[in-house]
Amino acid sequence: MLEVNIDGASRGNPGLSAIGILIKDNEITLIEHYEFLGIRTNNQAEYEALKRALEICNELDKEIMILSDSELLINQRNFKYRLRNQELKIISREISNLEKNFGKIVYKHISREKNSEADRLANRALNEYIKKKSELKRLFI
């Protein structure tokens, strides 16, 4: 079973957002993925991280454990919390469709400290975007 750490980061709520995904098999890192999303809320970024992780894992294995420090996301995916936000409901439907491709998915809440690698990747995407944007500004000033 693959272990998949996910994190969504937002600087502002909503604000500039990105995701980080770390996929491991028996403690061996298979994939580190990060990408800039644009303007999102923190919860939207967390959901987008899960969606992207499922898209990536679909090509790798049919049994995965999703590890996230987002209590809201994990409890909503485990049906402990109701999903009320309309924008999250749209992403949630896409996630539900992706989940059908897997034999087993376990959702587990972990501490922020245990999710530091996925957090590092999400922040890397944000920092790279901000750096590129400031470099472009310098070119046109």
BAFI-3210 file (N, C-alpha, C; in Angstrom, 3 decimals, decimal comma, padded with zeros to 6 digits):
// residues 141
n [1|2|3|4|5|6|7|8|9|10|11|12|13|14|15|16|17|18|19|20|21|22|23|24|25|26|27|28|29|30|31|32|33|34|35|36|37|38|39|40|41|42|43|44|45|46|47|48|49|50|51|52|53|54|55|56|57|58|59|60|61|62|63|64|65|66|67|68|69|70|71|72|73|74|75|76|77|78|79|80|81|82|83|84|85|86|87|88|89|90|91|92|93|94|95|96|97|98|99|100|101|102|103|104|105|106|107|108|109|110|111|112|113|114|115|116|117|118|119|120|121|122|123|124|125|126|127|128|129|130|131|132|133|134|135|136|137|138|139|140|141]
n.u [000,845|000,630|001,909|000,688|001,396|-000,213|-000,635|-002,159|-001,574|-002,112|-001,584|-003,008|-006,559|-009,151|-006,159|-002,883|-002,162|-001,041|-000,023|001,358|002,732|003,717|004,797|005,194|006,620|006,978|008,656|010,337|010,854|008,880|007,678|007,815|005,754|004,750|002,748|001,624|-001,489|-003,029|-005,440|-006,978|-008,941|-007,702|-008,875|-009,861|-007,431|-006,416|-008,258|-007,797|-005,205|-005,614|-007,184|-005,348|-003,367|-004,727|-005,100|-002,439|-001,662|-003,309|-002,029|-000,139|-000,704|-003,303|-004,065|-004,021|-002,853|-003,938|-002,466|-002,903|-002,711|-004,991|-007,710|-010,381|-010,631|-009,918|-011,831|-014,173|-013,870|-013,962|-016,548|-017,303|-017,665|-020,002|-020,186|-020,452|-019,779|-020,186|-018,309|-016,335|-017,840|-018,054|-015,385|-015,184|-016,959|-015,543|-013,338|-014,589|-015,291|-012,730|-011,872|-013,150|-011,471|-009,772|-008,875|-008,662|-008,760|-007,413|-008,005|-006,181|-005,642|-002,921|-000,334|000,821|003,577|004,324|003,691|005,443|007,084|005,359|004,227|006,500|006,925|004,591|004,964|007,286|006,367|004,795|006,763|008,461|006,712|006,220|008,808|009,344|007,377|008,222|010,656|009,796|008,474|010,661|011,858|010,139|010,085]
n.v [-001,175|002,128|005,061|008,253|011,455|014,525|018,041|021,203|024,594|027,989|031,368|033,701|033,850|033,666|033,159|033,217|029,960|026,543|023,099|020,182|016,973|013,851|010,714|007,502|004,211|001,621|003,250|004,330|007,018|007,653|009,587|013,106|015,767|018,996|021,900|025,071|026,640|028,959|031,395|030,401|029,093|027,893|025,402|024,626|024,278|022,094|020,095|020,080|019,103|016,462|015,516|015,721|013,965|011,510|011,304|010,996|008,662|006,764|005,625|004,103|002,316|000,326|000,375|002,633|004,857|007,817|010,561|013,325|016,622|018,021|018,221|018,689|017,849|015,065|014,077|014,669|013,056|010,601|010,539|011,670|014,344|016,648|017,812|021,022|023,297|024,703|024,978|023,189|020,880|020,426|019,772|017,562|015,726|015,133|013,916|011,689|010,275|009,627|008,001|005,614|004,172|002,760|-000,035|000,031|002,671|004,450|006,953|009,071|011,124|013,195|014,771|018,188|018,269|015,714|015,901|017,462|017,277|017,235|019,723|021,314|020,944|022,111|024,766|025,281|025,370|027,688|029,616|029,481|030,398|033,034|034,074|033,897|035,630|038,077|038,353|038,669|041,114|042,817|042,719|044,185|046,704]
n.w [000,000|-000,944|000,651|000,922|001,327|001,583|000,982|001,122|000,539|001,375|000,944|002,432|002,630|000,763|-001,243|-002,810|-003,814|-003,423|-003,949|-002,360|-002,738|-001,589|-002,352|-001,168|-001,011|001,093|002,754|000,853|-001,223|-003,966|-005,614|-005,717|-005,821|-006,791|-007,233|-008,429|-007,806|-008,116|-007,171|-004,274|-001,513|001,657|002,296|-000,215|-001,537|-000,091|-000,831|-003,602|-003,591|-002,751|-004,893|-007,058|-006,147|-006,226|-008,976|-009,824|-008,416|-009,518|-011,643|-010,420|-008,137|-006,639|-004,056|-001,494|001,094|002,306|003,747|005,736|007,171|007,395|009,204|008,580|005,835|006,009|007,855|006,463|004,188|005,429|006,201|008,632|009,063|007,705|004,352|003,403|001,934|-001,218|-003,343|-002,553|-002,685|-005,418|-006,151|-004,516|-005,678|-008,015|-006,855|-005,681|-007,982|-008,933|-006,848|-007,342|-008,948|-007,376|-005,298|-002,550|-000,276|002,323|004,654|006,658|009,447|010,281|012,257|011,836|011,977|011,168|008,579|007,255|004,969|002,712|003,113|002,794|000,052|-001,057|-000,250|-001,622|-004,268|-004,114|-003,421|-005,680|-007,675|-006,788|-006,918|-009,716|-010,638|-009,518|-010,832|-013,467|-013,228|-012,784|-015,283|-016,859|-015,836]
ca.u [000,000|001,389|001,610|000,626|001,242|-000,700|-000,825|-002,541|-001,131|-002,684|-001,093|-004,241|-007,657|-008,342|-004,891|-002,034|-002,234|-000,275|-000,136|002,536|002,382|004,856|004,323|006,213|006,333|007,921|009,593|011,132|010,139|008,682|007,334|007,582|005,032|004,236|002,276|000,917|-002,895|-003,679|-006,143|-007,874|-008,943|-006,874|-009,597|-009,860|-006,092|-006,323|-009,042|-007,085|-004,054|-006,126|-007,583|-004,138|-002,715|-005,464|-004,783|-001,084|-001,613|-004,082|-001,078|000,877|-001,156|-004,744|-004,272|-003,259|-003,209|-003,796|-002,084|-003,057|-002,892|-006,274|-008,751|-011,619|-010,594|-009,927|-013,121|-015,205|-013,703|-014,369|-017,974|-017,526|-018,148|-020,759|-019,585|-021,461|-019,289|-020,547|-017,111|-015,699|-018,690|-017,696|-014,121|-015,457|-017,549|-014,443|-012,560|-015,371|-015,140|-011,368|-011,780|-013,678|-010,378|-008,917|-009,438|-008,702|-008,207|-007,518|-007,746|-005,671|-005,194|-001,614|000,052|001,556|004,988|004,502|003,374|006,332|007,630|004,336|004,146|007,691|006,702|003,577|005,597|008,249|005,604|004,447|007,980|008,918|005,798|006,468|010,117|009,191|006,568|009,044|011,650|009,107|008,245|011,930|012,121|009,256|010,124]
ca.v [000,000|003,377|006,127|009,487|012,674|015,642|019,305|022,387|025,806|029,224|032,593|034,472|032,877|033,047|033,767|032,380|028,604|025,484|021,780|019,334|015,552|012,955|009,333|006,555|002,782|001,047|004,297|004,805|008,062|007,396|010,822|014,390|016,599|020,266|022,790|026,297|026,542|030,243|031,898|029,411|029,061|026,809|024,133|024,268|023,764|020,745|019,210|019,965|018,222|015,089|015,189|015,510|012,747|010,361|011,226|010,451|007,288|005,876|004,947|003,418|001,234|000,375|000,497|003,786|005,520|009,262|011,160|014,780|017,331|018,715|017,477|018,842|016,974|013,652|013,729|014,685|011,862|009,457|010,765|012,104|015,718|016,923|018,752|022,053|024,306|024,341|024,823|021,929|019,781|020,174|019,028|016,285|014,810|014,686|012,984|010,448|009,548|009,084|006,938|004,369|003,471|002,113|-001,132|000,422|003,971|004,757|008,357|009,173|012,445|013,212|016,098|019,042|017,881|014,491|016,213|018,577|017,145|017,701|021,163|021,896|020,933|023,123|026,080|025,419|025,824|029,095|030,436|029,544|031,269|034,418|034,464|034,126|036,827|039,258|038,463|039,238|042,538|043,526|042,802|045,152|048,009]
ca.w [000,000|-001,015|001,598|000,150|002,117|000,772|001,681|000,379|001,233|000,854|001,590|002,383|002,571|-000,299|-001,616|-003,656|-003,271|-004,079|-003,329|-002,273|-002,643|-001,410|-002,475|-000,717|-000,944|002,062|003,179|-000,283|-001,953|-005,396|-006,325|-005,059|-006,784|-006,282|-008,299|-008,079|-008,200|-008,355|-005,984|-003,665|-000,052|002,169|002,158|-001,633|-001,847|000,487|-001,700|-004,884|-003,354|-002,764|-006,270|-007,871|-005,657|-006,765|-010,408|-009,953|-007,885|-010,390|-012,525|-009,627|-007,266|-006,391|-002,619|-001,016|002,347|002,204|005,025|005,646|008,437|007,334|009,918|007,821|004,662|006,396|008,452|005,424|003,345|006,255|006,476|010,014|008,950|006,486|003,407|003,175|001,004|-002,595|-004,179|-002,163|-003,166|-006,823|-006,140|-003,848|-006,677|-008,872|-006,034|-005,567|-009,248|-008,970|-005,839|-007,917|-009,622|-006,385|-004,525|-001,142|000,107|003,748|004,947|008,025|009,888|010,936|012,751|010,884|012,030|010,377|007,183|006,902|003,606|001,772|003,347|002,155|-001,396|-001,377|-000,099|-002,723|-005,435|-003,881|-003,487|-007,073|-008,400|-006,361|-007,456|-011,160|-010,821|-009,227|-011,906|-014,625|-012,955|-012,989|-016,721|-017,501|-015,150]
c.u [000,894|000,955|001,742|000,364|000,822|-000,804|-001,231|-002,138|-001,740|-002,125|-002,171|-005,366|-008,923|-007,068|-004,128|-001,931|-001,439|-000,494|001,218|002,096|003,666|004,321|005,465|005,688|007,394|009,039|010,508|010,300|010,097|008,496|007,232|006,942|004,593|003,788|001,514|-000,506|-003,505|-004,333|-007,150|-007,932|-008,039|-007,574|-009,682|-008,507|-005,909|-007,070|-008,362|-005,867|-004,491|-006,492|-006,361|-003,413|-003,407|-005,202|-003,411|-001,048|-002,373|-003,176|-000,112|000,377|-002,652|-005,083|-003,380|-003,763|-002,903|-003,554|-002,123|-003,188|-004,186|-007,354|-010,066|-011,663|-010,728|-011,277|-014,269|-015,087|-014,090|-015,819|-018,269|-018,047|-018,944|-020,010|-020,660|-021,063|-019,516|-019,325|-016,373|-016,515|-018,354|-016,412|-014,337|-016,076|-016,471|-013,574|-013,284|-015,278|-013,758|-011,210|-012,254|-012,598|-009,517|-009,646|-009,602|-008,041|-008,469|-007,168|-007,348|-005,187|-003,861|-001,309|000,771|003,022|005,254|004,203|004,304|006,885|006,625|004,162|005,313|007,497|005,679|004,179|006,652|007,543|005,229|005,659|008,500|008,028|006,081|007,795|010,022|008,422|007,398|010,130|011,027|008,847|009,507|012,248|011,325|009,233|011,301]
c.v [001,243|004,322|007,453|010,664|013,799|016,894|020,381|023,602|027,024|030,393|033,651|033,459|033,560|033,843|032,857|030,997|027,620|024,181|021,087|017,901|014,745|011,529|008,390|005,126|002,164|002,021|004,813|005,827|007,724|008,699|011,974|015,289|017,885|021,097|023,973|026,191|027,860|030,701|030,845|029,676|027,912|025,459|023,688|023,691|022,354|019,737|019,010|019,057|016,761|014,659|014,873|014,242|011,501|010,196|010,597|008,981|006,290|005,069|004,048|002,185|001,395|000,400|001,611|004,241|006,998|009,818|012,676|015,382|018,147|017,846|017,527|017,865|015,507|013,259|013,798|013,461|010,593|009,572|011,073|013,535|015,837|017,938|019,768|023,056|023,864|024,138|023,535|020,727|019,422|019,350|017,648|015,271|014,269|013,667|011,647|009,622|008,922|007,920|005,591|003,547|002,648|000,978|-000,763|001,783|004,162|006,231|008,480|010,589|012,303|014,633|016,883|018,644|016,645|014,715|017,296|018,483|017,610|019,213|021,885|021,979|021,990|024,525|026,327|025,930|027,297|030,000|030,570|030,459|032,735|034,922|034,763|035,409|038,085|039,449|039,060|040,727|043,347|043,685|043,918|046,510|048,816]
c.w [000,000|000,099|000,860|001,084|001,190|001,634|000,692|001,189|000,555|001,644|001,432|002,261|002,076|-000,580|-002,545|-003,019|-004,101|-003,324|-003,317|-002,040|-002,556|-001,408|-002,139|-000,788|-000,043|002,414|002,062|-001,052|-003,435|-006,167|-005,340|-006,109|-006,088|-007,467|-007,718|-008,601|-008,655|-007,061|-005,522|-002,158|000,382|001,998|000,699|-002,029|-001,292|-000,388|-003,055|-004,745|-003,386|-004,181|-007,135|-007,443|-006,204|-008,262|-010,620|-009,542|-008,742|-011,311|-011,756|-008,895|-007,038|-004,908|-002,090|000,354|002,177|003,601|004,885|007,038|008,454|007,983|009,151|006,652|005,062|006,977|007,452|004,524|004,101|006,726|007,943|010,057|007,658|005,639|003,025|002,090|-000,443|-003,488|-003,838|-002,627|-004,612|-006,895|-005,533|-004,809|-007,616|-008,130|-005,918|-006,838|-009,359|-007,992|-006,378|-008,609|-008,672|-005,678|-003,065|-000,959|001,595|003,916|006,412|008,315|010,609|011,391|011,654|010,822|011,169|008,896|006,629|005,480|002,559|001,894|002,673|000,642|-001,811|-001,286|-001,163|-003,981|-005,291|-004,032|-004,912|-007,901|-008,067|-006,919|-008,955|-011,429|-010,565|-010,282|-013,160|-014,434|-013,213|-014,470|-017,385|-016,812|-015,655]
res [m|l|e|v|n|i|d|g|a|s|r|g|n|p|g|l|s|a|i|g|i|l|i|k|d|n|e|i|t|l|i|e|h|y|e|f|l|g|i|r|t|n|n|q|a|e|y|e|a|l|k|r|a|l|e|i|c|n|e|l|d|k|e|i|m|i|l|s|d|s|e|l|l|i|n|q|r|n|f|k|y|r|l|r|n|q|e|l|k|i|i|s|r|e|i|s|n|l|e|k|n|f|g|k|i|v|y|k|h|i|s|r|e|k|n|s|e|a|d|r|l|a|n|r|a|l|n|e|y|i|k|k|k|s|e|l|k|r|l|f|i]
***
